[in-house]
Amino acid sequence: MKRKKRNTPRAPAPPVRAGRGWLVAQILLGVAALGAGYLALVSLTSGLLAGCGPESGCSKVLQTQWAYWLGIPVSIPAVFAYLGLAGALWLRGRRKPDAGDAGLWSLIVTLSIVIAGAALWFVGLQVFTIKAFCKFCMTAHGCGFAAALYCLSQAPMVWRAGQGRDSRFPADRGLSPKMVAGLIAVSAAALGVLFAGQVLAPVKRNQVVTLPPAAPPKPVPSPPVLVWPTNPMANPRTNPSALPPPAPAGPPPIVRLVSPGLLSLYDGMFQIKLGDAPLVG
C-alpha cells in the first residue's frame, strides 16, 4: 500500500536585506541629487558656478541649448529622478518579508534605465557636440550612472514559471522577461521625450563674444571758422596752435560675461541681465 505524500508548506524566502551595496547606491544618488540641485539653482538665478570662470567649461555647457529642455533646466527633472530612485531603494529595505516586490522593482528598474540613458546622452553631448566639460555635470552623471548600474544588476529576474534567478527571489517577487520588456519600452519612451524636446525644440540662448579693445578714433578736424578773430595769435589761419585740441577718446567698453546671464560693461560699472534687457538681432 502506497503512502500518500504530505504537502508540506514551503518556508517563505528570507527577506532581501539592504547591504553595503545598497547603502553606497543611495549615497551616490544623494551626491548626484545635490550636484543637480546646485546646477538648477545656478541656472535659475543666472549665477556663476563655484570655481568656474566665464570662459570655463562649466559656463560653456550651461550656456548651450543642451542644458535646457523646453525652457526648463534639465537638472530639475534630474533631481526628481535621483531622489525617486533613492526613495524606492529606501522603501525596498523597509518592505515586509511576505510582501511582493514586483511593483517596487518595476519602479527601480525604470528609473535606473532612464538615469543611465540620460547620463550617456549628456556625456556624449559634452564630448562630441559641446566639446567642453562641466565638472559638476560629470560628477552627477557619474554617480547616477554607477548607482543605476548597480540597481539593474540586482534586479530579480524570473526566467521560468515558478523559478527565480536564485533562492532569494521567488516567482511572486521577481520580474519576468515580459515585464522587463515593458519596462524597457517605458524607459525608452521617456528618454525619447527628453531627446526630442532638446533636438526639435531647442532653447535659443544669448551668445556673447568678447571683442578686443577698439582702437581710439582718429581726430576729426574742426569745421572752418566763418568769423576769424582780429588777433593774429588767435587766428587759426596764422597760428595753427590756436585750434582747440580734439576731445580725448573714452575708454573701450570692455564687454565681459560675468555669468551665463549677466553682462558687464566698463569693468563692472554697468551690469545687464540678458534675460531682462531687450535685444535686437
C-alpha positions in Angstrom: 0.0 0.0 0.0 1.4 3.3 -1.1 1.7 6.1 1.3 0.4 9.5 0.3 2.9 12.2 0.3 2.2 15.1 2.5 2.3 18.5 1.0 4.4 20.4 3.5 4.2 24.1 3.2 7.3 25.7 1.8 9.0 28.2 4.1 8.9 31.7 2.8 12.0 33.1 1.3 14.1 35.3 3.6 13.8 39.0 3.2 16.4 40.6 1.0 18.2 42.9 3.3 19.9 46.1 2.2 23.7 45.5 2.3 26.6 47.9 1.8 26.0 48.0 -1.9 22.5 49.5 -1.5 23.9 52.0 1.1 26.6 53.0 -1.4 24.0 53.4 -4.1 21.9 55.6 -2.0 24.9 57.8 -1.1 25.8 58.1 -4.8 22.2 59.1 -5.7 22.4 61.7 -2.9 25.6 63.2 -4.3 24.0 63.2 -7.8 20.9 65.0 -6.5 22.9 67.6 -4.6 25.0 68.3 -7.8 21.9 68.5 -10.0 20.2 70.8 -7.5 23.1 73.1 -7.4 23.2 73.3 -11.2 19.4 74.0 -11.2 19.8 76.8 -8.7 22.6 78.4 -10.7 20.6 78.1 -14.0 17.5 79.7 -12.5 19.4 82.6 -10.8 21.8 83.2 -13.7 24.7 82.9 -11.3 28.2 81.6 -11.6 29.4 78.1 -10.6 31.9 78.0 -7.8 35.4 77.7 -9.1 34.3 78.2 -12.7 35.0 81.5 -14.6 33.0 82.9 -17.5 35.3 81.2 -20.1 35.4 77.8 -18.2 33.9 74.6 -19.5 31.1 74.7 -16.9 29.9 78.1 -18.2 30.1 76.9 -21.8 28.0 73.9 -21.0 25.3 75.8 -19.2 25.1 78.4 -22.0 24.2 75.9 -24.6 20.7 74.7 -25.6 21.5 71.2 -24.3 21.3 72.5 -20.7 17.6 73.1 -21.1 14.5 71.0 -22.0 11.6 73.1 -23.3 12.9 76.1 -21.4 13.4 74.2 -18.2 16.9 73.4 -16.9 17.5 69.6 -17.3 18.9 69.5 -13.9 15.5 70.0 -12.3 13.9 66.7 -13.6 17.3 65.0 -12.9 16.9 65.9 -9.2 13.5 64.2 -9.1 14.8 61.1 -10.9 17.7 60.7 -8.4 15.5 61.3 -5.4 12.9 59.0 -6.7 15.3 56.1 -7.2 16.9 56.7 -3.7 13.4 56.7 -2.2 12.5 53.5 -4.0 15.6 51.9 -2.6 14.8 53.1 0.9 11.3 51.6 0.6 12.6 48.3 -0.6 14.7 48.0 2.5 11.7 48.5 4.7 9.3 46.1 3.0 7.9 43.1 4.9 9.3 39.6 4.0 5.9 38.4 2.7 5.2 41.5 0.6 5.5 41.3 -3.2 8.3 43.4 -4.6 7.5 43.2 -8.3 5.8 46.7 -8.4 8.7 48.3 -6.4 11.3 46.6 -8.6 9.5 47.8 -11.7 9.9 51.4 -10.5 13.6 50.8 -9.6 14.4 49.3 -13.0 12.6 52.0 -14.9 14.3 54.9 -13.1 17.6 53.1 -13.4 17.3 52.8 -17.2 16.3 56.4 -17.5 19.1 57.7 -15.4 21.7 55.5 -17.1 20.5 56.5 -20.6 20.3 60.2 -19.8 23.9 60.1 -18.4 25.2 58.5 -21.6 23.3 61.2 -23.6 24.6 64.2 -21.8 28.2 62.9 -21.5 28.1 62.2 -25.2 26.9 65.8 -25.9 29.8 67.2 -23.9 32.4 65.0 -25.7 31.2 65.3 -29.3 28.9 68.3 -29.6 29.8 70.9 -27.0 33.4 69.8 -26.7 33.6 71.2 -23.2 33.2 69.6 -19.8 31.4 70.7 -16.6 32.8 69.1 -13.5 29.5 69.4 -11.6 27.6 67.7 -14.5 30.1 64.9 -14.9 30.1 64.2 -11.2 26.3 64.0 -11.0 26.1 61.8 -14.2 28.9 59.5 -13.0 27.3 59.0 -9.5 23.9 58.4 -11.0 25.2 56.1 -13.7 27.1 53.9 -11.2 24.1 53.7 -8.9 21.7 52.8 -11.8 24.0 50.0 -13.0 24.2 48.5 -9.5 20.4 48.6 -9.2 20.0 46.9 -12.6 22.5 44.2 -11.7 20.5 43.4 -8.5 17.1 43.2 -10.2 15.3 39.8 -9.5 14.7 38.1 -12.8 12.3 35.1 -13.2 13.4 33.1 -16.2 10.8 30.2 -15.9 7.5 29.9 -14.3 7.9 29.4 -10.5 11.7 29.8 -10.6 13.7 32.8 -9.8 17.3 33.6 -10.6 18.3 32.3 -7.1 16.6 31.2 -3.9 16.2 34.8 -2.6 13.8 35.8 -5.3 10.7 33.5 -5.6 8.4 33.9 -8.6 6.0 36.3 -6.9 8.8 38.8 -6.1 10.7 38.7 -9.4 10.4 40.2 -12.8 9.5 38.1 -15.8 11.1 38.8 -19.2 7.8 40.1 -20.5 7.7 42.6 -17.6 11.3 43.7 -18.3 10.5 44.2 -21.9 7.6 46.5 -21.0 9.8 48.4 -18.5 12.5 48.9 -21.2 9.8 50.2 -23.6 8.5 52.7 -21.0 12.0 53.9 -20.2 12.9 54.3 -23.9 9.7 56.4 -24.4 10.7 58.7 -21.5 14.2 59.1 -22.9 12.8 59.7 -26.4 10.7 62.6 -25.0 13.9 64.0 -23.4 15.9 63.8 -26.6 13.1 65.1 -28.8 12.5 68.1 -26.6 16.1 69.1 -26.9 16.6 68.4 -30.6 13.3 69.5 -32.0 12.6 72.5 -29.6 15.9 74.0 -28.8 16.1 76.9 -26.5 17.8 79.9 -28.0 20.5 81.2 -25.8 22.2 84.6 -25.9 25.8 84.2 -27.0 28.3 87.0 -26.0 31.6 87.2 -27.8 34.5 89.0 -26.1 35.9 91.5 -28.6 39.4 93.1 -28.3 39.6 96.8 -27.2 38.7 99.1 -30.1 41.3 101.4 -31.4 40.8 105.1 -30.4 39.0 107.1 -33.1 41.0 109.4 -35.4 40.7 113.1 -34.5 38.2 114.9 -36.7 39.3 118.3 -37.9 37.4 121.2 -36.7 34.9 122.8 -39.1 36.0 126.0 -40.8 35.7 129.2 -38.8 33.5 131.7 -40.5 34.3 134.7 -38.4 38.0 135.0 -37.7 39.3 137.0 -34.7 41.3 140.1 -35.4 44.1 139.0 -33.1 46.7 137.2 -35.3 47.8 134.9 -32.4 44.2 133.7 -32.0 43.6 133.3 -35.7 43.9 129.6 -36.8 45.0 130.8 -40.2 48.1 132.5 -39.0 48.6 130.4 -35.8 47.6 126.6 -36.2 48.2 126.1 -32.5 45.1 128.2 -31.7 42.9 125.3 -32.8 41.2 123.6 -29.8 42.6 120.1 -29.1 40.5 117.2 -30.1 38.4 115.7 -27.4 40.0 112.6 -25.9 38.5 109.3 -26.8 36.7 107.5 -24.0 37.8 104.1 -22.7 36.7 101.0 -24.6 33.5 99.3 -23.2 35.4 96.1 -22.1 32.5 93.7 -22.6 32.8 90.7 -20.3 30.4 87.9 -19.5 30.3 87.7 -15.7 27.8 84.7 -15.6 25.7 82.8 -18.1 23.0 85.6 -17.9 24.9 88.7 -16.7 26.9 91.0 -19.0 29.4 93.5 -17.6 30.4 96.8 -19.3 33.2 99.2 -18.5 34.9 96.9 -16.0 31.8 96.3 -13.9 30.4 99.9 -14.0 27.3 98.7 -15.8 25.7 95.2 -15.5 23.0 94.0 -17.8 20.8 90.9 -17.3 20.5 89.3 -20.7 17.1 87.7 -19.8 15.5 91.1 -19.0 17.2 93.6 -21.4 15.6 94.0 -24.8 17.8 92.7 -27.6 17.7 93.4 -31.3 19.3 91.0 -33.7 
